[in-house]
């Protein structure tokens, strides 16, 4: 059972998400479920979960649904898309928006109600953004800083704070992701930590004992410096968030709306 979070100061908070990319792997799932049930520092962990991909041999929908429902009961729940395959996050072809819309419709048909979205490999484009808006998602794909591994010209989105993104025909609410776990550990021990912190990690990180300890330490230090909240609570404050044009947010090869 989820506990209600206190009202969130939209100017100062710490929130956490996990990209749940291997929910059908028993060992990975057990590590994630344990951490989400007992989050270090007490900040609820949002599960941004990748739907099963039957074309890649992921046919055990019953197990996936049991695990997705358990995650949704413990914290904020979101939709994470790998555009190519379970092991290849960014698109290599195909209709990116159609995939998001199709997966979102499937999730709804299973009785799930994701409130959040994150594109795999931080990929987004104008059509994906519009698909997210149509599904009623809050998008956490935008990054505060450029992911260093992206190729020159790779599409991504940049935000320095929560905003409503003007897509022309509609608005998309967005909360940027600010830190990976390693970045966060360095940031929390130095001056200059951003007032709005959204840290993420992957479920696969949790089966590596060293990385799991690093994540736990970073989160325990974080709550000493910023008030803990959760992504749904932050999302509830976005009605008065600043407006930004898509063209001012999009980066890389795809910038038009």
N, C-alpha and C positions, 0 to 999 in steps of 0.2 A: 504494500500500500504506500502510495506516494504521500509525503508530507507537504502541506502547502508552504510555499516560501513567503517570507515577509515582503512587503512592497519594495520594489527595486528602485534605487536612485539611478536614473539613466545616465548620469554623468560619471558614476564611479561604481564599478562592479567587477566581479570575477566569475566567469562561467566556464564550463568544461564540456567538451564533446569527445566522443570516440567514433572513429570510422570503423564500423563493424562489417568487415569485408569477408570474414570466413565463419559465418554463423553456423554452418553445418559441420565444421571441424570440432569434434568433441573437446579436444584439449584447449583449443583457442577459446571456444565458447565458455568452458568452465572458468578459465582465467578472467574473462571479461565479466561474467555473471557475478563472480565473487567480488571483484572490485566495484562493480556498480552497486551491489548490495551493501558494501561497506566502503564508501568512497573516502580516500585519504583527505583529511581536512574538512570533510562533511559536505562538500559542494556536490549537488546531484550531477551525475554524468549523463548527458544526452546520448542516446544510442542513435547514430546515423547509420542505418542498416541497409545493406545491399540486398535487393530482392533476389530470389533464386533464378538462375539462368538455365532453363531446360536445354538450350542448344549446347551448353557446355557440360551437360550430364548431371545437372543439379535437379533431381526429380523428387527429392524427399520434402514435399511441401508441408506435410503434417508436422515434421520436426521443426522446420523453419518457422511455421506459424506459432507453434508452442513457444519457441524461443523469442520470437518477435513480441508476442503478447506479454511474456514475462518481462522483457526489457521495457516495454511501454508502461507497465505497472510500477516500475522502479524510478523512472525519470522521464524527461522530455524525449519524444520519439520523432525520428526523422527518416527521410528517404535519401539514400546515397546511391548514385548511379555510376557504374563502370560502363563506359560507352562502347567498349570493344569486347571485353571478355572479363571473367573473374580475375585474371592476372594482368589485364591491360586496361588502365583506367580511362585514358584519354581517347577520343575518337580517332579512328583510322578510315572512316567512311560512314555512309548511312545517314539517316535523318536523326539528328541529335534530339530535337524537340519531340519528335514522334516517340522516341524511346522513353523520354521522361514522362510524357502523357500516358503512354501505354502502361508503364510500370505503376504510375500513380493511380490509374484506374483499377489495376489489379489489386493494389493494396487496399483501396476503398472497398472493392468487392469482397475482400476477406474480412471486412469489419474493422480494419485498422484505420487510424486517422492521423497520419503524419502531420506535424505542424512545421517541420523544418526540411530544408533540402541542402545537399552539398554535392556538387559535381565532382566526379572522380578526376584526380590529377589537377584539381582547381579549374577544370574547363568550364567555360560558359560562353554563350553567344546570345544575341538578341532574341533568337527564337526560343532558346532554352529558358531565358529569363521570363519571356511571355508565358511559356508553359507552366513555369513555377507559379506565376501570378494567378493563372487560371485555376490551378489546384489549391490556391489559398495558402501556399507555403511562405514562410519567412526564409530567405536565402542566406546561408552562411558561407557560400562559395567565395565571395569577395575576400581578398586578403589585404591586410594593412600594408604589407610589403611584398615585393615580388618573390615568389618561390624561386630559390636560386638554381634549381635543376631544370627549369623550363628553357626550351630552345629559344633563340632569338625569333621574335615574331609570333610566338605561341600565344593563343588567346587566353586571357584571364581577366579578372575584374579587380579593381582597387578601390577600397574605401578606408578612410581613416577613423570613421565612427559610424554608428547606426544611422540609417537613412531610409527614406522612401525614394526609390529610383523611378523616374518618369520614363516610361517606355513608349510614350505617345498615346496609345489607346488605353493604357492601364498603368497602375502603380505596382511596384514590387517592393515589399518591405525587406530590409537586409540588415544583418548584423555581421560585421567582419570578423574573420578569424585572425587573431593577432600573433599567436605564438605556437610553435611546436614545443614538445616537452623539453628538449635540450635547450632551445632558445629561452624558455621560461626560467629554467634553473639559473642560467647566467643572468637573466634580467632581474630576478627577485633578490639577488644579493648585491645589486648595484643601485645607485640613485637613478632616477629617470624612468622608472617603470610607468607605462601608460596607465591612465586612470581607468580605462575600460579594457579589461583583459578577457580574451576568449582563447583558451588553450585547447589544443586537440592532440590526440594520439591515435594509434591504430590498435585494434584488438590483437594483432599479431605481436605488437611490442610486449604484451603482457606475459608471453610465454618465455621471454628472455629474462632471467632473474635480474641481471644488471639493469636492463631498461625498466623493468617494473619498479625496482627500488628507486631509480632516478625519477620516474613519474610520481611515485608516492611522496618522495622528499619535496619535489617541486610544488606539488599541490598543498602540502602541509605548510610550506613557507609562504605560499601565495596568500592563504587566508589570514596570515599575520599582517599583510600589507593592503589587502583589498577586501571589502565585504563580499562574502559569497552569495551567489544567487543562482538562477538557472535560466536557460535560454528561453523557456516559455514566459518566465517573469519579465525578462528584458523585452521580449516581443510584445508584451502587453503595454509597454510604454511608447510604442512606435507611432501611434496616431499623430503625435506632434513632432516626430523626427524631421530633420531638414529634408528638403527635396533636392535631388541631384538628377541631372540629365544622364541618360544611358551613355551618351557620347563622352561624358566627363569621367565615367567609371570604367568603361571598357578599355582594355589594353591588348596589344598584339595585333594579329592580322585581321580580326573581325571586330569592327567598331560601330557599324551602322545599326540603326534600329528600324 
